[in-house]
Amino acid sequence: MTDRGFSLMEVLVALSVFSIAAISLVHLVSGLSTGAQQLNVKTLASIEADTRLALLVSEPDAPVILSRSGNSEQLGRELSWTESVSTTTMEGVFLAEVRVLSEDGKVLLADRQQLIGAAP
């Protein structure tokens, strides 16, 4: 009599190999999803930082030494920001800084700096 089909041991080994591969694939997809979400938040924070810096240096009475903070929303995500203008060692040159943090204020998502000169 000839054997047809797979033995129970062969089926169990094949199922084990398939299960390990499937679990690894699920773990990989989960990691990619988390990475994509973090990239999305950092991109929104960069947009917010660029916008806040542009508004800060284009104020009519800029540069004025200041420090302020607030919250904003980008595509439904709450972001916390701080902006400041401070003096430098060079006369008539000021440093404008914008930092965008996570909503809880614990994670720095974007940081922008720009030197600006006093109006002549």
C-alpha positions in Angstrom: 0.0 0.0 0.0 1.4 3.4 -0.9 1.0 6.5 1.4 -1.0 9.4 0.0 -1.0 12.8 1.7 0.9 14.2 4.6 1.5 12.7 8.0 0.2 14.4 11.1 3.8 15.4 12.1 4.4 17.1 8.7 1.1 19.0 9.0 2.0 20.2 12.5 5.4 21.4 11.4 4.0 23.3 8.4 1.4 24.9 10.7 4.1 26.0 13.1 6.2 27.5 10.4 3.2 29.3 9.0 2.2 30.6 12.4 5.6 32.0 13.1 5.7 33.8 9.8 2.1 35.2 10.3 3.0 36.5 13.8 6.1 38.2 12.4 4.2 39.8 9.6 1.5 41.2 12.0 4.3 42.6 14.2 6.0 44.2 11.2 2.7 45.8 10.0 2.0 47.1 13.5 5.5 48.7 13.7 5.0 50.3 10.3 1.7 51.8 11.3 3.1 53.3 14.5 6.0 54.8 12.5 3.6 56.3 10.0 1.6 57.9 12.8 4.7 59.4 14.3 5.9 60.7 11.0 2.5 62.3 10.4 2.6 64.1 13.8 6.2 65.3 13.2 5.2 66.6 9.8 2.3 68.6 11.2 4.5 69.9 13.9 7.1 71.1 11.3 4.3 72.9 9.4 3.2 74.6 12.7 6.8 75.6 13.6 7.4 77.0 10.1 4.2 79.0 10.2 4.7 80.3 13.8 8.3 81.4 12.9 7.1 83.2 9.7 4.4 85.0 11.8 6.9 85.9 14.5 9.5 87.4 12.2 7.0 89.2 10.1 5.3 91.1 12.9 5.2 94.8 12.2 7.3 95.7 15.3 9.7 92.8 15.0 12.1 92.2 16.6 10.7 92.7 20.1 12.1 90.6 22.9 9.3 88.3 24.0 8.5 84.8 25.2 5.0 83.3 24.8 3.3 79.9 24.5 0.1 78.5 23.4 -1.8 75.7 21.7 -2.9 75.1 18.2 -4.6 72.4 16.1 -3.3 70.8 12.9 -5.7 68.4 11.2 -7.3 67.5 14.5 -4.1 67.1 16.4 -3.4 69.3 19.4 0.1 70.8 19.5 1.7 73.0 22.2 4.2 75.7 21.1 6.6 78.2 22.6 8.1 81.1 20.8 10.7 83.6 21.9 12.9 86.4 20.6 16.1 87.1 22.5 19.2 89.2 22.1 22.5 87.8 20.8 26.1 88.8 21.3 25.9 90.8 18.0 24.4 94.3 18.3 21.1 94.7 16.4 20.8 90.9 15.8 18.1 88.9 17.6 17.3 85.2 17.8 13.8 84.0 17.0 13.0 80.5 18.3 9.9 78.3 17.9 9.4 75.0 19.5 6.5 72.7 18.9 5.8 70.0 21.5 3.3 67.2 21.9 0.0 68.1 23.5 1.2 67.1 27.0 4.4 69.2 26.4 6.8 66.3 27.1 8.0 65.5 23.6 9.8 68.0 21.3 8.4 67.5 17.8 9.9 70.5 15.9 12.4 73.2 16.6 13.1 76.3 14.4 15.5 79.1 14.9 16.2 82.2 12.8 18.4 85.3 13.2 16.7 88.6 12.5 18.1 92.1 12.4 16.6 95.2 13.8 14.9 97.6 11.4 17.3 100.3 10.3 
